[in-house]
């Protein structure tokens, strides 16, 4: 997109496949619970993961799921139910 960003409380920016609504933030938009958690969020991890393609993210998810299944199997092997 070229030119200045949309102005006003409910301006719209058109993109070929969807519409983005840009609003000015107000006090009613601030969630105190979200604000309480923000200091503990590592934004670098979010940025790093967003750098991956959707396919790469799915591969990571599948590897994590495989690892979780290995942990469950190891626990069951070490401590079988009676």
C-alpha positions in Angstrom: 0.0 0.0 0.0 1.2 3.5 -0.7 0.3 6.8 0.9 -0.5 7.8 4.5 -2.0 5.3 6.9 -5.8 5.5 7.4 -6.9 8.1 9.8 -9.8 8.3 12.2 -11.4 6.0 14.8 -12.7 3.4 12.3 -10.7 3.8 9.0 -10.5 0.8 6.7 -7.5 -0.4 4.7 -8.3 -2.6 1.7 -6.2 -5.6 1.0 -7.1 -7.9 -1.9 -8.3 -10.8 0.3 -9.5 -9.1 3.5 -10.3 -5.8 5.1 -8.3 -4.5 8.1 -10.0 -2.1 10.5 -7.7 0.4 12.2 -9.0 2.0 15.4 -7.5 4.3 17.9 -6.9 2.5 21.2 -9.0 3.6 24.1 -9.0 2.8 27.8 -11.9 0.3 27.3 -9.7 -1.7 24.9 -7.1 -2.3 27.6 -7.6 -5.7 29.4 -6.0 -5.6 32.8 -5.3 -9.4 32.7 -3.5 -9.1 29.4 -1.5 -6.1 30.7 -0.5 -8.1 33.8 1.0 -10.9 31.6 2.8 -8.6 29.1 6.0 -8.1 31.1 6.5 -11.9 31.2 6.1 -12.4 27.4 9.3 -13.0 25.4 8.5 -11.2 22.2 11.7 -12.4 20.6 10.2 -16.0 20.6 7.1 -14.8 18.9 9.1 -12.9 16.3 11.3 -16.0 15.7 8.4 -18.3 15.2 6.6 -15.8 12.9 9.7 -15.8 10.7 9.0 -19.5 9.9 6.8 -20.4 7.0 3.4 -22.1 7.9 4.9 -25.4 6.7 7.9 -25.0 9.0 5.6 -24.3 11.9 3.6 -27.4 11.2 6.8 -29.5 11.1 7.8 -28.0 14.5 4.4 -28.9 15.9 4.6 -32.5 14.6 8.1 -32.8 16.1 6.8 -31.5 19.5 3.9 -33.9 19.4 6.2 -36.8 18.7 8.4 -35.7 21.6 5.4 -35.5 23.9 4.3 -39.0 22.9 7.8 -40.3 23.7 7.6 -38.7 27.1 4.2 -40.4 27.8 5.6 -43.7 26.6 8.7 -43.3 28.8 6.5 -42.5 31.9 4.3 -45.5 31.3 7.4 -47.8 30.9 9.0 -46.5 34.1 5.8 -46.5 36.1 3.3 -49.0 34.8 -0.2 -48.8 36.2 -1.2 -51.7 38.5 
